[in-house]
């Protein structure tokens, strides 16, 4: 089927919930994608920070194939070995003691919200049910998670929103402290705001949040759906802060492209859940667990995290050089391979022009170019991306 027919078929039968680029992608390998006409692209979107090991990583593909031949799905009414193995890996390499598996970041955040409320109901009092989240945050598109999301553009048309959420400015400990009320049971935030424009807080900010939570005896929840699984050069971004949260959510890169999410918590908090409090039919399914195990083991054992830090530093330096050549770039920032350029103009035309020249990037917030390539990119890939950006920005 050619590209035009693929797009026409989708437009006819799929709901209009995405502003799609006019290309139909059919194959991926490493940091490269190919469309139905055979054109090659350098992918610096990676499914929006999903394919951290690159497209169709052989170890992940092998693991999924092997599991598919043995058993694909059983109910969570029964034990399976892969779930226990993956939970053990996640807890071994994080602050957490227990894991709950689901299928997406929004589901993971829903689970975290429910666990926080249940814990508060049992330990802090039924009148403590409110979560403070950050302005310009993003936590998903379900009713609870768009309410948690501190951006009105995602909430428009879906009112009335749910009770139990209030917002504070990101990276402002004093404002966060002022937002706490007798109803507050926890604070939920991203270590780096992704959809908000790759906003990196000051050093010490997460430590301040942890101290506030400790002093008020409330929970600290970190949404690492986008920052987790090596994106920033550490397995989890909270590790840079030197403090530990009570609850953490994961998805996106967790299965390197296979749909999966997880909510992790300490034993103390996790005990608030009992059978029947929360569930997911496909959560922790065997194919997802095979993908997660292969992804985590590769990240941890194959030097990917160190490589991410090196390439991130290299990319950031190249973006700084680009800024020096183009006045339309007002700021560059990043940690690991989660980087951004703030522009003085709308970024949509630049995204389109880069695509036409074989580079896939995306724009968030109108004037921020976001770069979240696979963590396995090499200097030559970054040089190629910078060359295209340089060419596109010339004369803008």
C-alpha positions in Angstrom: 0.0 0.0 0.0 1.5 3.4 -0.9 1.7 6.3 1.4 -1.3 8.2 0.1 -3.5 5.1 0.5 -2.2 4.5 4.0 -3.1 8.1 5.0 -6.5 8.0 3.3 -7.4 4.8 5.1 -6.4 6.2 8.5 -8.3 9.5 7.9 -11.4 7.6 6.9 -11.5 5.3 9.9 -9.5 6.7 12.8 -10.8 9.4 15.1 -9.2 12.8 14.6 -7.2 13.1 17.8 -3.7 13.6 16.4 -2.3 16.3 14.2 -0.3 13.9 12.1 2.6 14.8 9.8 1.9 13.7 6.2 4.2 10.7 6.1 3.5 7.0 6.7 6.3 5.2 8.6 6.8 1.5 7.9 10.2 0.5 9.2 12.7 1.4 11.9 16.2 0.4 13.0 18.3 2.1 15.6 17.9 5.9 15.2 16.5 5.6 11.6 13.0 5.4 10.2 11.7 4.8 6.7 8.4 5.8 5.2 6.3 3.8 2.7 8.0 5.5 -0.2 11.4 4.3 1.0 12.7 7.7 2.3 15.0 7.6 5.3 14.7 9.8 8.4 16.9 10.5 11.4 14.5 10.1 14.3 15.1 12.6 17.2 11.5 12.1 18.5 11.8 8.3 19.3 8.1 7.9 19.8 8.3 10.9 22.2 11.0 9.6 24.4 9.9 5.9 24.0 12.4 4.0 21.9 15.4 4.7 24.1 17.3 1.7 22.8 16.4 2.6 19.2 13.8 1.1 16.9 13.5 -2.7 16.8 16.4 -3.4 19.2 17.4 -7.0 18.6 17.4 -8.0 22.3 13.9 -6.6 22.8 12.6 -8.2 19.6 14.2 -11.6 20.6 12.6 -11.5 24.1 9.1 -10.7 22.7 9.3 -13.4 20.1 10.5 -16.0 22.6 7.7 -15.1 25.1 5.0 -15.1 22.4 5.8 -18.7 21.6 5.4 -19.7 25.2 2.5 -17.8 26.7 1.1 -14.4 25.8 -1.5 -13.6 28.4 -3.1 -14.9 31.6 -5.2 -13.2 34.2 -3.6 -11.4 37.1 -5.6 -13.9 39.2 -2.5 -16.1 38.7 1.2 -15.8 39.3 3.7 -15.5 36.5 7.5 -15.6 36.7 8.2 -12.6 34.3 6.2 -10.2 36.5 8.2 -11.0 39.6 11.5 -10.8 37.7 10.7 -7.3 36.3 9.4 -6.0 39.7 12.5 -7.3 41.3 14.7 -5.4 38.7 12.8 -2.2 39.2 12.9 -2.3 42.9 16.5 -3.3 43.0 17.5 -0.3 41.0 15.2 2.3 42.7 14.0 3.5 46.0 10.9 1.4 45.8 9.8 -1.9 47.4 6.7 -2.8 45.4 5.4 -2.4 41.8 2.1 -2.2 40.1 1.9 -2.8 36.3 -0.4 -1.2 33.8 -0.3 -0.2 30.2 0.5 3.5 29.9 1.8 6.6 31.7 -1.8 7.9 32.3 -2.7 4.6 33.9 0.4 4.7 36.0 -0.5 8.2 37.2 -4.1 7.2 37.8 -2.8 4.4 40.0 -0.5 6.8 41.9 -3.3 9.2 42.5 -5.5 6.4 43.9 -2.7 5.0 46.0 -2.0 8.4 47.5 -5.6 9.0 48.4 -6.0 5.5 49.8 -2.8 5.9 51.9 -4.0 9.2 53.2 -7.5 7.9 54.0 -6.0 5.2 56.1 -3.1 7.0 57.7 -3.6 10.8 57.5 -7.4 11.1 57.8 -10.3 11.1 55.4 -10.2 14.9 55.1 -6.7 14.7 53.5 -7.3 13.9 49.8 -5.9 16.8 47.8 -2.8 16.7 45.6 -0.7 19.7 44.7 0.6 19.5 41.1 2.6 22.0 39.1 1.6 24.6 36.7 2.7 23.7 33.1 2.9 20.0 34.1 1.6 17.1 32.1 0.3 13.8 33.6 -2.0 12.3 31.0 -5.4 12.6 29.3 -7.8 10.7 31.5 -10.2 12.7 33.6 -8.0 12.4 36.7 -4.7 13.1 34.9 -5.9 16.0 32.9 -7.1 17.5 36.2 -3.7 16.8 37.6 -2.1 18.4 34.5 -1.5 22.1 35.2 -2.3 23.3 31.6 -5.8 24.6 30.7 -5.4 23.8 27.0 -5.6 20.1 27.9 -8.6 20.6 30.1 -10.7 22.8 27.8 -14.0 21.2 26.9 -13.9 18.5 29.6 -15.2 20.4 32.6 -16.3 19.9 35.3 -12.9 18.6 36.4 -12.4 16.4 39.4 -12.1 17.7 42.9 -8.9 17.3 44.9 -6.3 19.0 42.9 -4.6 22.4 43.2 -1.6 23.9 41.4 1.6 25.6 42.3 4.4 27.2 40.2 7.2 24.7 39.3 10.6 25.4 40.8 9.3 27.7 43.5 9.5 26.1 47.0 8.0 29.1 48.7 4.9 29.0 46.5 4.6 25.3 47.0 4.8 25.7 50.7 2.0 28.3 50.5 -0.2 26.0 48.5 -0.3 23.4 51.3 -3.6 23.2 53.1 -5.2 21.0 55.8 -6.6 18.9 52.9 -3.2 18.2 51.2 -2.1 14.6 51.1 0.8 14.8 48.6 2.8 16.7 46.0 3.0 15.3 42.4 5.6 16.5 40.0 7.9 15.7 37.1 11.6 16.0 37.8 11.9 17.8 34.5 8.8 19.1 32.8 8.6 17.5 29.4 5.4 18.7 27.7 5.9 22.0 29.5 9.0 22.6 27.4 11.9 20.6 29.0 12.0 22.8 32.1 14.8 21.8 34.4 14.4 23.0 38.0 17.2 24.5 40.1 19.6 22.1 41.8 18.2 21.4 45.2 14.5 21.9 44.2 13.5 18.3 44.5 15.4 18.2 47.9 13.3 21.2 49.0 10.1 19.4 47.9 11.2 16.3 49.9 11.8 18.4 52.9 8.4 20.1 52.6 6.7 16.7 52.3 8.6 15.3 55.3 7.7 18.3 57.5 4.0 18.2 56.6 3.9 14.4 56.6 2.6 14.1 53.1 3.6 12.0 50.1 6.1 12.9 47.3 5.1 11.5 43.9 7.4 11.8 40.9 6.1 11.3 37.4 9.0 9.8 35.5 7.0 8.7 32.5 9.2 10.8 30.2 12.4 11.3 32.3 12.7 7.7 33.4 14.5 4.6 32.0 17.7 6.4 31.2 16.5 9.5 29.3 18.6 11.9 31.5 21.7 9.7 31.8 20.6 8.0 35.0 18.0 5.3 35.2 15.7 7.7 37.0 15.9 11.5 37.0 15.2 11.8 40.7 18.6 10.2 41.4 20.3 13.6 40.5 18.6 15.1 43.6 19.9 12.7 46.2 16.4 12.2 47.7 13.9 9.5 47.4 10.2 9.9 46.6 7.4 7.8 48.1 5.7 6.9 44.7 7.1 6.9 41.1 5.4 6.4 37.8 6.9 5.0 34.6 5.9 4.2 31.1 7.1 5.4 27.6 10.6 3.9 27.4 9.9 1.1 29.9 9.2 -1.4 27.1 11.2 0.4 24.4 8.1 0.7 22.3 5.9 -2.0 23.7 3.0 -0.5 25.6 3.6 -0.8 29.4 3.4 1.3 32.5 4.3 0.9 36.2 3.7 2.6 39.5 6.3 2.0 42.2 6.1 2.7 45.9 7.7 2.1 49.2 6.4 -0.8 51.3 4.8 1.6 53.8 2.7 3.3 51.1 2.0 0.2 49.0 0.4 -1.5 52.0 -2.6 0.9 51.5 -3.7 -1.2 48.5 -5.4 -4.5 49.0 -7.0 -6.9 46.6 -9.9 -5.2 44.7 -8.6 -1.6 45.3 -7.0 -1.4 41.9 -6.4 -3.6 38.9 -5.6 -3.8 35.2 -6.6 -6.7 32.9 -3.5 -6.4 30.7 -1.2 -4.9 33.3 2.0 -6.9 33.6 1.1 -9.0 30.6 3.8 -11.5 29.6 4.8 -9.8 26.3 5.2 -6.5 28.1 7.3 -8.0 30.8 9.6 -9.7 28.3 10.1 -6.3 26.6 10.7 -4.5 29.9 13.2 -7.1 31.2 15.3 -7.0 28.0 15.1 -3.1 28.0 16.2 -2.7 31.6 19.0 -5.3 31.4 20.4 -3.7 28.2 20.3 -0.2 29.7 22.0 -1.4 32.9 24.6 -3.8 31.5 25.5 -2.4 28.1 26.8 1.0 29.1 23.9 2.9 27.7 23.5 5.3 30.6 27.1 6.5 30.4 26.8 6.8 26.6 23.6 8.9 27.0 25.5 11.3 29.3 28.4 11.7 26.9 26.1 12.2 23.9 23.9 14.5 25.8 26.9 16.7 26.7 28.1 16.6 23.1 24.6 17.5 21.8 24.2 20.3 24.3 27.5 21.9 23.2 26.5 21.7 19.6 23.2 23.3 20.3 25.0 26.1 22.2 27.1 26.6 19.0 23.9 26.7 17.0 22.5 29.3 19.3 25.5 31.5 18.7 24.8 31.4 15.0 21.1 32.0 15.0 19.4 34.8 16.9 16.0 33.0 16.7 17.3 30.7 19.5 16.9 32.3 22.8 18.0 29.5 25.1 19.2 25.9 25.0 18.9 23.4 27.8 19.0 19.8 28.6 20.0 16.9 30.7 21.2 13.7 29.1 19.4 13.2 25.9 16.3 15.3 26.9 17.1 18.7 25.3 15.3 21.8 24.0 15.8 25.0 22.2 13.5 28.0 23.0 12.8 30.1 20.0 11.7 33.7 19.4 9.4 32.4 16.6 6.8 29.7 16.3 8.6 26.3 15.8 6.1 24.5 13.6 7.7 25.6 10.3 11.1 24.5 11.5 9.7 21.1 12.4 8.2 20.8 9.0 11.3 21.9 7.2 13.5 19.5 9.2 11.1 16.7 8.3 11.4 17.6 4.6 15.2 17.3 4.9 15.0 13.9 6.7 15.1 14.9 10.4 12.2 14.2 12.8 11.9 16.6 15.8 8.9 18.0 17.5 7.7 21.3 19.0 6.1 21.7 22.4 4.5 24.8 23.8 4.6 26.5 20.4 8.1 27.9 20.6 10.2 25.1 22.0 12.0 22.5 19.9 12.3 19.3 21.8 15.0 16.7 21.1 14.6 13.2 22.6 16.5 10.8 20.3 17.3 7.2 21.1 20.0 6.9 23.7 22.1 5.0 21.3 22.7 7.9 18.9 26.3 8.6 17.9 28.2 11.9 17.4 27.7 11.5 13.6 23.9 11.4 14.1 24.0 14.5 16.2 26.2 16.3 13.7 23.8 15.4 10.9 20.8 16.8 13.0 22.7 20.0 13.8 23.6 20.4 10.1 19.9 20.2 9.1 18.9 22.5 11.9 21.6 25.0 10.8 20.4 24.9 7.2 16.7 25.3 8.1 17.3 28.2 10.5 19.4 30.1 8.0 17.5 33.2 7.0 14.6 32.6 9.5 
